[in-house]
Amino acid sequence: MVESTRNIMLKVDDDLCQACKKCFANEACKGKAFRRFEQDENPFLDMSRCWGCLDCIPVCPFKAVVRHLYKK
């Protein structure tokens, strides 16, 4: 099965996320899909802004950005 941005969902695992002041995943995100309401809380991903490049996954030192595939 070929992956596309339509069958990928990215999430921030709240158990792994350390709410870093400088979020490396956010820095790597071309679409700026990571959002926070307060600086000290975990970010969440706005998938409507995600470009599907997956550059955010390998840069998080805590492996908190996880990918889920949805089968059609």
C-alpha positions in Angstrom: 0.0 0.0 0.0 1.4 3.4 -1.0 1.3 6.0 1.7 -0.3 9.4 1.0 -1.1 12.4 3.1 -4.8 11.2 3.0 -4.2 8.1 4.9 -1.6 9.4 7.5 -2.5 10.8 10.8 0.2 12.3 13.1 -0.3 12.8 16.8 1.8 14.0 19.7 1.9 11.2 22.3 1.3 13.1 25.6 3.0 10.4 27.6 6.3 10.9 25.7 6.2 14.6 25.0 8.3 16.8 27.4 6.8 20.1 26.2 10.2 21.5 25.3 10.5 25.3 25.1 12.0 24.9 21.6 10.0 22.1 19.9 12.3 20.6 17.3 9.3 19.0 15.6 7.6 22.4 15.2 10.8 23.8 13.9 11.0 21.1 11.2 7.3 21.4 10.3 6.9 23.1 6.9 3.2 23.7 7.4 3.6 24.9 11.0 1.0 22.3 12.0 2.1 22.1 15.7 -0.1 24.3 17.9 0.0 25.2 21.6 -2.3 27.4 23.7 0.2 27.7 26.6 4.0 27.5 26.4 4.2 24.8 29.2 1.6 22.4 27.6 2.1 19.7 25.0 1.5 20.8 21.4 -1.1 19.2 19.2 -1.1 18.7 15.5 -3.5 20.5 13.3 -3.7 18.0 10.4 -5.4 20.5 8.2 -2.0 22.4 8.1 0.2 19.2 7.8 1.9 18.8 4.4 2.7 15.2 5.0 6.4 15.5 4.7 7.0 13.6 8.0 10.1 15.7 8.8 8.8 16.2 12.3 9.0 12.5 13.3 12.8 11.9 13.4 13.7 15.3 15.0 11.8 14.8 18.3 14.4 13.6 20.8 11.6 11.9 22.8 9.9 10.2 19.9 6.6 11.9 20.8 5.4 12.4 17.3 3.8 9.2 16.1 2.3 8.2 12.8 -0.9 6.2 12.3 -1.8 4.7 9.0 -5.4 4.3 8.1 -6.4 1.6 5.6 -9.0 2.3 3.0 
